[in-house]
Amino acid sequence: MIIKIIIIIFFSITYIFSNTNNDLINFNKNVEKGLNYLRIDYSIINKTTLIDNNNNKIFEITINPRRNNYEEVLMMTFSCIGKIINNKLLKSNNEKLYIPSIVIVHCNVPIGKNDIYFKSSSTYIIIDSFVTGVINASAFWNEIILSTEYLSGEVYLKNIPSFFKENIEYENLIASRIAIENKNNPKSANLISMALKSKYIPGLQGQLESILMSHMKSKHSELMIDVLGSNPSDEQLLRLGKLIFIHIQKPIEKLQEIHTMDSIRFLWNGGEYPISINEFYSKNSTN
């Protein structure tokens, strides 16, 4: 009987990992198909699933644009990958599918006098928000610029983006839950209104950052310490604030569906739903 159970567990685990690898292959094929259609010269780095120390799935690709069109090709590459990610997020069983937490695009083109190469990174939720129109091209380009690391010789001239230090899916889970709790809160109405207008008014998104910081510190500092285990940096608070703005623009039914699927996917990947976030909102709803 024990032998039978061991055999069943063995084949179950084999099936799960086989599905993961098969879906990565399928993801790569879709990326190849999209980039070939766009006539972008590329080479995919991922042949197996890459996971960093914070349990983020990393997808890496190298593109080979010309010196005079690398910005356009970089945006098109992120868009192509974003469309594939979005298609997977729309599926009801997406917890079993390969969805990279972070996408890294290496740009293999010399720029400047010293032949400086660079790579740009973004999280799946920011890329998906760009391809679905929640954030505009200008805002997405700013996100890419902030994450860009320049390579001179064999040395990167800038530290890696801060989101590599965190679990991306966990941060997104927290942000979507906060968005749900504040969606119908009259006190948040002005912030929501500004979030909805920000993508249409040039320069407004930049002005919202100081408001976001103030709002996160005054309304959610206790919650952040509970769910993150420590006092978050200003950079992390701002990143969470941006995610909340992205989520809070969605209809409540859609937002609840997204949060449910995000939670299932996070649990499927070995995480634990933060009980402290339930306790925080239960306590504050009774006050």
Phi, psi and omega in degrees: 000315179298319179299319180297318180297317179299317179297317180297315179298317181300311181291329177295314179297317179301318180296317181298311182291328177296317178298320180298314181294319179297322181287328174296317177300317179296320177299314180299318180297320179294321177297314179300316180298316181294316182289326175296320178297322180277357180058045177258128178281129189207169167212127181276131181276320185290117169247337173230165181290124178260127180233129182273186184292343179258018178066027174271133173280128184250128174246125182238142179214147176249131176246153183235070180280176173276165181298329187264004181220019187293329178297314180297315182294323178298314179295320180294324179294313177298321179297316180299312180294323179298321178297321180292317177299316181298318178300323179286322179294333181284344181281142186291334181254038188289352178296338181265355185266157176281112175231110182294139176286321183227135176249128178245125178247114176275129181255109187265065179217131180287133175231142182083182184283334186259019180051064179270125176259164182211166173224145180238145183230154174204157178274159184298327183287325177290317179297315179297322179294328178290311184288339178266359175084008178291322171241149185273175184297322180296316180294320180293320179298321177298321178297319180296315181299319180296332184265353188290133177244127182263139182248125176236115188069247177239016185239130174280137187271005184213149178292157180295151179303147186295334183292345175292340182276354185237165173276113187297316182293326179293315178299318180295323178299314179297315183296318181292326178292317178298321178297319178298314184293334183257358185302316183253022179272118181303330181292338180264001187301318181295318179295319179297317179300317179294323179297319181292328182273340192301325183284347181260342183252113181302132176087346184291323181299323178294321180291336182288343186298316180293324178294318179300314181300314180297317182294315181296320182289322184278328187255335189230011182296318179297316179296317182299318179296319181296311187277335181264343178085357179199170179286116183290151176288164177301323181296318179290320177299318179295319179296317178294321178299319178296320178295321178298317179299320179297314184288323188290347178282348184272152175301148186301321180296318179293320180296318178294321177297316179298316181296321178298313181292322177299318181295315180297316180296321179295317178294320180300326181273012173099005181274174177234133179293133183290106180299329183299332180288326174293316181296321181298312183284332174294317180294316183284336178285336181269348181279000000 
